[in-house]
């Protein structure tokens, strides 16, 4: 009896081990493919799918790269075949110095878009005033531009209607993505009127206000404290001063609290007033008094300046579009020996500065004009000029911080670089002789 029980238990305990040893291992998906009668088709399908996914990824990557890629070197500026370029080491060195001043830290396309599409300039701060444009002048200029555009053909010579040809190409480059660039261009030209006259610069040096000093512009950034506005209290104006009307363009606050800076700034402003021909003692005294109060940080209600409406030093400007035309025409294609002499003459520079006066306010970017004046001034102003001393000492601290380069700036840069290099050649080729005088 006991023997039977032992054998039964043995049989009972060994049965599960035998069943587990006989169970086949689980099959993977590779095993299933190998055992499938459609093995060849499945393998081909998998390989095709992988290749298709890789092709899609590569196509998307290539599309993104081509979309974002910029190649400004290949975008040669138009109508600059006769531009004067450097041919010796000295000229190249001077050109390098000039280009060192140029920082593409602003977005001219943003201003250009507002200029082209909205037909007016919004004033600084929170003011809602707009620059008035007569409807009759708009329609007259629109008709003239429409006629030119209607007769546009691919066989036009580069010298035919230089302003419009240069403007169309620059505008189309700057307005990538706009549905109808020509329609927007018409708005640009329709907006460029003053006293019923279009803002086209002549080939000669016509420095009348209606041609050069055309409309509102941004103050020179290296004179950040000369902006004098009415109905702006000290606290708000101090913020506007420090930030140059742009919150992201801030100069070190310690600089404005430095006594040497305050003293040299006031000297530079006084020198600037004399250079521009402001001999009205009462008017300039108001400016200096206000600046002194601001530099001392006074919070007196008397520091408010509702009576500074007519302060002419408040906004030195030149219209951006006109400086495009001025640089491209005078420095790029039609430079004559007489123009070179005029460009380097102190009389011309004085008239040029005087033409920058206005009492209007606006937000048009003015950096191109300032660069022109900046590298002309060392030759055309005496070495003891307080303006130059102020610029050399504090210009780096007041310079706006560089921003990320954009496709728009990369596209526009080759248009301006040859022009500025040409200007460098013209203005600096007798640097030592000028300074020796």
Phi, psi and omega in degrees: 000316179292325178295318179298319181294319180296316179297323181294318179296320179298317178297320182293322183282334182270346183296315180299323180296322180293320180292322179291326178291330181278347183285131180288150178293154180294145182267139176274174181290335174291321177296321180296322179294318181296325182274349183286142176292339179259033184304315183297318180293321181295317180297317178297320179296318179296314180297318179297318180297316179298315179297321180295318179297315178298321179296319179296316180298315179296322179295316178297318179298316179297320179297316180296317181297315180293328180289319184272344185290137175238142180223073185296340182296324182283346181268079183291141178295150184274150170059033178244024184297329183262012181293150181268125180240170185288146178229004178217168185295323180298316180295319179298321179295318178294320178296322178297321178296318179298312182293340176294336177283338188276114175242122182275061185263003178245164180252086181298333180294329178296312177295322181296322179296314177298318180299318186279318192266331185261337175076013177201167177247128176282137183289169182291170180056223184255014181291142182258007182291150181235153179286123184288137177229127182287139182294322180297318178294323177301308183296321180296315181287325175303315181297321180294318180291320178299323179295318178295316181294326180293329180265012182290135177214159188290342185268010179294139178287154181302332182276350180286121178048065186301318183301311185290321180296314178296318181295320180299312182293316178296318181294316180295323177294319184284333186254041177303131178098348177284137187300309184231096183294325182293323178296319178293324179298324177298322177295324178299308183292327178293332181278342186272071180225149177207120184054042178064023179238138178287153182270051176263125180285135176286169179289333178276173180275081177266105186259023177295149183301329184287347179256320181265302181278080194271318180201197191286147178211172181280145178295153174298129186290340181276359166244070189285346186258002186271359179286112181243116182241152175280165177046035174238118182285174187298316184297312180293320182290325178297320178295320179294323178296308185298323186262006177053040181066005179226117184303329184275352180255080185251139174263158180302128182296327180299331180297321182284344178266356182281128184294323178296319178297315181299316181294314182289330176296314180297322176296320179294320179295318179297319178296321177296319179299319178293318180299321181279358177086019178273099180254011177283105186297319182297317182294313180292328179296323177299318180298311183296321180296316179296317180295323178295319178297318180294319181293331178276352177076024181293147178246018181296139177302336179292345178289343176293146191233067177289345183263013180263025185298326187257017180292116186283334178288354185293334182206093171279131190206164165207138183297137185296316181298320180294328178287329171304309184293321181297310181295314184292321183281303188286314184271337187268318191232323191248030180290126178245163177303323178295321179294322179299316179297317180295322182295327183266359185275145179294327179298317179295316183296321178297316178295324179298315180294319181295332180286353182270003185280144175197161174250004181276170180232149180190183184233023180286134180294131188242019189292329181294318179297316182297320179299320179298310180295326185295314182271352170278325188298324179300332179274326191259358175243150179294154183297332180276007180300132179293332178296313180294318179298319179295317181297313184294328185275321188244357184301321182294325181285329181271355182293133178299144179295145180292140178253172181295131179294140182244166179298323180298314181293322178297325180287321184280337185302315181295341176289322186268329184300309178300326180293316179290324176296321176297316178298324177297318179299317185288317188274336185252000187290341174235046184301309185295323179295319179296314182291329178294327179293000000 
